[in-house]
Amino acid sequence: MDMVSDRFCRCLTVFNACCSSGHGSSHSDPASDSSVQHHHHHHGKIITSDPYVKVSVSGATVAWTRVIPNSQEPIWDEHFQVTLAHSAASVEFQVKDNDVFGAQLIGTVTISAR
């Protein structure tokens, strides 16, 4: 999904450059256009996740962490205190990748509430 959103953004950047330079006008050197150079600069970019964790109890989301941009080894170091009005069998942690068009599930861990 990161690759799709990155390519979509690059397409918009190139489209915007074409529109702003005049639809029928010609450039002597298209590589001199700053948006084209920007496009080539990001071509070799390594796409990583923008992870966050959603914490759920009995199917209800009770907490979530901040998003850590462009990380393959995130460390949140966050603490949550959740008061429950009923007993629960387990706590579920979903690691997700935050994307422009929604979130993609990376993995899930379920831990006994005991």
PyRosetta script that sets phi, psi and omega in degrees:
from pyrosetta import init, pose_from_sequence

init()
pose = pose_from_sequence("MDMVSDRFCRCLTVFNACCSSGHGSSHSDPASDSSVQHHHHHHGKIITSDPYVKVSVSGATVAWTRVIPNSQEPIWDEHFQVTLAHSAASVEFQVKDNDVFGAQLIGTVTISAR")
pose.set_psi(1, -36.7)
pose.set_omega(1, 177.3)
pose.set_phi(2, -60.9)
pose.set_psi(2, -40.5)
pose.set_omega(2, 179.8)
pose.set_phi(3, -65.0)
pose.set_psi(3, -41.1)
pose.set_omega(3, 179.7)
pose.set_phi(4, -63.9)
pose.set_psi(4, -48.3)
pose.set_omega(4, -179.0)
pose.set_phi(5, -66.4)
pose.set_psi(5, -35.6)
pose.set_omega(5, 177.9)
pose.set_phi(6, -64.9)
pose.set_psi(6, -44.2)
pose.set_omega(6, 178.9)
pose.set_phi(7, -66.7)
pose.set_psi(7, -38.1)
pose.set_omega(7, 177.8)
pose.set_phi(8, -61.2)
pose.set_psi(8, -45.6)
pose.set_omega(8, 178.8)
pose.set_phi(9, -63.1)
pose.set_psi(9, -39.7)
pose.set_omega(9, 178.3)
pose.set_phi(10, -64.7)
pose.set_psi(10, -39.4)
pose.set_omega(10, 178.1)
pose.set_phi(11, -62.2)
pose.set_psi(11, -42.9)
pose.set_omega(11, 178.4)
pose.set_phi(12, -64.3)
pose.set_psi(12, -38.0)
pose.set_omega(12, 179.4)
pose.set_phi(13, -64.0)
pose.set_psi(13, -45.0)
pose.set_omega(13, 179.4)
pose.set_phi(14, -67.6)
pose.set_psi(14, -41.5)
pose.set_omega(14, 178.5)
pose.set_phi(15, -61.3)
pose.set_psi(15, -43.7)
pose.set_omega(15, 179.4)
pose.set_phi(16, -61.8)
pose.set_psi(16, -39.3)
pose.set_omega(16, 179.3)
pose.set_phi(17, -65.8)
pose.set_psi(17, -40.2)
pose.set_omega(17, 178.9)
pose.set_phi(18, -65.2)
pose.set_psi(18, -41.8)
pose.set_omega(18, -179.1)
pose.set_phi(19, -69.6)
pose.set_psi(19, -40.5)
pose.set_omega(19, -176.9)
pose.set_phi(20, -74.1)
pose.set_psi(20, -23.8)
pose.set_omega(20, -179.2)
pose.set_phi(21, -85.8)
pose.set_psi(21, -2.4)
pose.set_omega(21, -178.5)
pose.set_phi(22, 98.6)
pose.set_psi(22, 128.9)
pose.set_omega(22, -172.5)
pose.set_phi(23, -63.2)
pose.set_psi(23, -41.4)
pose.set_omega(23, -175.9)
pose.set_phi(24, -100.3)
pose.set_psi(24, -0.5)
pose.set_omega(24, -176.2)
pose.set_phi(25, -78.4)
pose.set_psi(25, 156.5)
pose.set_omega(25, 179.0)
pose.set_phi(26, -119.7)
pose.set_psi(26, 142.9)
pose.set_omega(26, 176.2)
pose.set_phi(27, -98.2)
pose.set_psi(27, 146.1)
pose.set_omega(27, 176.9)
pose.set_phi(28, -70.9)
pose.set_psi(28, -33.1)
pose.set_omega(28, -179.3)
pose.set_phi(29, -141.1)
pose.set_psi(29, 100.1)
pose.set_omega(29, -177.5)
pose.set_phi(30, -62.1)
pose.set_psi(30, -25.0)
pose.set_omega(30, -179.8)
pose.set_phi(31, -70.9)
pose.set_psi(31, -17.4)
pose.set_omega(31, 178.7)
pose.set_phi(32, -77.9)
pose.set_psi(32, -15.2)
pose.set_omega(32, 178.2)
pose.set_phi(33, -66.9)
pose.set_psi(33, 130.5)
pose.set_omega(33, -175.3)
pose.set_phi(34, -62.2)
pose.set_psi(34, -33.4)
pose.set_omega(34, -179.3)
pose.set_phi(35, -70.6)
pose.set_psi(35, -31.8)
pose.set_omega(35, 177.4)
pose.set_phi(36, -69.7)
pose.set_psi(36, -40.8)
pose.set_omega(36, 176.4)
pose.set_phi(37, -63.5)
pose.set_psi(37, -39.5)
pose.set_omega(37, 177.7)
pose.set_phi(38, -60.3)
pose.set_psi(38, -41.3)
pose.set_omega(38, 179.7)
pose.set_phi(39, -61.2)
pose.set_psi(39, -46.0)
pose.set_omega(39, -179.1)
pose.set_phi(40, -69.0)
pose.set_psi(40, -32.6)
pose.set_omega(40, 179.1)
pose.set_phi(41, -62.1)
pose.set_psi(41, -39.0)
pose.set_omega(41, -177.2)
pose.set_phi(42, -85.2)
pose.set_psi(42, -6.7)
pose.set_omega(42, -177.4)
pose.set_phi(43, -61.0)
pose.set_psi(43, -38.2)
pose.set_omega(43, -179.5)
pose.set_phi(44, -91.2)
pose.set_psi(44, 8.0)
pose.set_omega(44, -176.6)
pose.set_phi(45, -65.0)
pose.set_psi(45, 135.6)
pose.set_omega(45, 176.6)
pose.set_phi(46, -87.8)
pose.set_psi(46, 123.3)
pose.set_omega(46, -179.5)
pose.set_phi(47, -87.2)
pose.set_psi(47, 127.6)
pose.set_omega(47, 176.4)
pose.set_phi(48, -123.5)
pose.set_psi(48, 178.7)
pose.set_omega(48, -179.5)
pose.set_phi(49, -83.1)
pose.set_psi(49, 158.3)
pose.set_omega(49, 170.8)
pose.set_phi(50, -116.7)
pose.set_psi(50, 73.9)
pose.set_omega(50, -168.5)
pose.set_phi(51, -79.0)
pose.set_psi(51, 152.6)
pose.set_omega(51, 169.4)
pose.set_phi(52, -149.9)
pose.set_psi(52, 165.5)
pose.set_omega(52, -178.7)
pose.set_phi(53, -119.9)
pose.set_psi(53, 132.7)
pose.set_omega(53, 175.1)
pose.set_phi(54, -106.9)
pose.set_psi(54, 128.7)
pose.set_omega(54, -178.1)
pose.set_phi(55, -106.4)
pose.set_psi(55, 126.4)
pose.set_omega(55, -178.3)
pose.set_phi(56, -127.7)
pose.set_psi(56, 145.1)
pose.set_omega(56, 174.1)
pose.set_phi(57, -129.0)
pose.set_psi(57, 125.3)
pose.set_omega(57, -179.6)
pose.set_phi(58, 53.0)
pose.set_psi(58, 38.2)
pose.set_omega(58, 177.3)
pose.set_phi(59, 82.6)
pose.set_psi(59, -4.5)
pose.set_omega(59, 179.9)
pose.set_phi(60, -104.2)
pose.set_psi(60, 132.5)
pose.set_omega(60, 177.2)
pose.set_phi(61, -72.2)
pose.set_psi(61, 124.5)
pose.set_omega(61, -178.0)
pose.set_phi(62, -112.9)
pose.set_psi(62, -16.1)
pose.set_omega(62, 179.4)
pose.set_phi(63, -166.5)
pose.set_psi(63, 160.7)
pose.set_omega(63, 171.9)
pose.set_phi(64, -153.7)
pose.set_psi(64, 152.4)
pose.set_omega(64, -178.6)
pose.set_phi(65, -88.4)
pose.set_psi(65, 174.6)
pose.set_omega(65, 173.0)
pose.set_phi(66, -75.6)
pose.set_psi(66, 160.7)
pose.set_omega(66, 176.0)
pose.set_phi(67, -83.9)
pose.set_psi(67, 132.8)
pose.set_omega(67, 174.9)
pose.set_phi(68, -106.1)
pose.set_psi(68, 108.2)
pose.set_omega(68, -174.6)
pose.set_phi(69, -69.5)
pose.set_psi(69, 142.7)
pose.set_omega(69, 174.4)
pose.set_phi(70, 47.6)
pose.set_psi(70, 59.5)
pose.set_omega(70, -178.0)
pose.set_phi(71, -131.7)
pose.set_psi(71, 133.8)
pose.set_omega(71, 173.0)
pose.set_phi(72, -100.0)
pose.set_psi(72, -15.3)
pose.set_omega(72, 179.8)
pose.set_phi(73, -135.6)
pose.set_psi(73, 68.8)
pose.set_omega(73, -176.2)
pose.set_phi(74, -71.3)
pose.set_psi(74, 147.1)
pose.set_omega(74, 172.6)
pose.set_phi(75, -130.1)
pose.set_psi(75, 112.2)
pose.set_omega(75, -176.9)
pose.set_phi(76, -85.1)
pose.set_psi(76, -43.8)
pose.set_omega(76, -178.1)
pose.set_phi(77, 50.0)
pose.set_psi(77, 48.8)
pose.set_omega(77, 178.6)
pose.set_phi(78, -115.1)
pose.set_psi(78, 149.9)
pose.set_omega(78, -179.4)
pose.set_phi(79, -124.4)
pose.set_psi(79, 140.1)
pose.set_omega(79, 179.6)
pose.set_phi(80, -130.4)
pose.set_psi(80, 141.6)
pose.set_omega(80, 172.7)
pose.set_phi(81, -119.8)
pose.set_psi(81, 117.5)
pose.set_omega(81, -176.4)
pose.set_phi(82, -118.8)
pose.set_psi(82, 121.7)
pose.set_omega(82, 177.6)
pose.set_phi(83, -92.9)
pose.set_psi(83, 126.8)
pose.set_omega(83, -179.3)
pose.set_phi(84, -109.9)
pose.set_psi(84, 142.5)
pose.set_omega(84, 178.9)
pose.set_phi(85, -93.2)
pose.set_psi(85, -3.6)
pose.set_omega(85, -179.5)
pose.set_phi(86, -143.1)
pose.set_psi(86, 164.0)
pose.set_omega(86, 178.3)
pose.set_phi(87, -77.6)
pose.set_psi(87, 151.5)
pose.set_omega(87, 179.8)
pose.set_phi(88, -133.4)
pose.set_psi(88, 145.9)
pose.set_omega(88, -179.4)
pose.set_phi(89, -81.0)
pose.set_psi(89, -33.4)
pose.set_omega(89, -175.2)
pose.set_phi(90, -154.5)
pose.set_psi(90, 166.4)
pose.set_omega(90, 174.6)
pose.set_phi(91, -120.3)
pose.set_psi(91, 132.0)
pose.set_omega(91, -178.0)
pose.set_phi(92, -111.3)
pose.set_psi(92, 133.5)
pose.set_omega(92, 177.4)
pose.set_phi(93, -115.6)
pose.set_psi(93, 119.5)
pose.set_omega(93, 177.4)
pose.set_phi(94, -110.8)
pose.set_psi(94, 120.9)
pose.set_omega(94, 175.0)
pose.set_phi(95, -90.8)
pose.set_psi(95, 126.0)
pose.set_omega(95, -177.1)
pose.set_phi(96, -127.4)
pose.set_psi(96, 155.5)
pose.set_omega(96, 176.4)
pose.set_phi(97, -102.4)
pose.set_psi(97, 115.5)
pose.set_omega(97, 179.8)
pose.set_phi(98, -74.3)
pose.set_psi(98, 123.3)
pose.set_omega(98, -179.7)
pose.set_phi(99, -128.0)
pose.set_psi(99, 165.4)
pose.set_omega(99, 178.9)
pose.set_phi(100, -58.3)
pose.set_psi(100, -38.6)
pose.set_omega(100, -175.3)
pose.set_phi(101, -102.6)
pose.set_psi(101, 29.1)
pose.set_omega(101, 179.4)
pose.set_phi(102, 121.6)
pose.set_psi(102, -162.0)
pose.set_omega(102, -178.2)
pose.set_phi(103, -124.3)
pose.set_psi(103, 142.5)
pose.set_omega(103, 178.5)
pose.set_phi(104, -109.8)
pose.set_psi(104, 133.5)
pose.set_omega(104, 179.8)
pose.set_phi(105, -72.1)
pose.set_psi(105, 126.3)
pose.set_omega(105, 176.6)
pose.set_phi(106, -94.8)
pose.set_psi(106, -43.7)
pose.set_omega(106, -179.5)
pose.set_phi(107, -173.1)
pose.set_psi(107, 162.3)
pose.set_omega(107, -178.6)
pose.set_phi(108, -132.2)
pose.set_psi(108, 139.5)
pose.set_omega(108, 174.2)
pose.set_phi(109, -128.8)
pose.set_psi(109, 131.2)
pose.set_omega(109, 176.4)
pose.set_phi(110, -115.9)
pose.set_psi(110, 128.1)
pose.set_omega(110, -177.4)
pose.set_phi(111, -121.5)
pose.set_psi(111, 137.8)
pose.set_omega(111, 177.4)
pose.set_phi(112, -59.1)
pose.set_psi(112, 140.8)
pose.set_omega(112, -179.1)
pose.set_phi(113, -71.9)
pose.set_psi(113, -17.4)
pose.set_omega(113, 178.0)
pose.set_phi(114, -66.8)
pose.dump_pdb("model.pdb")
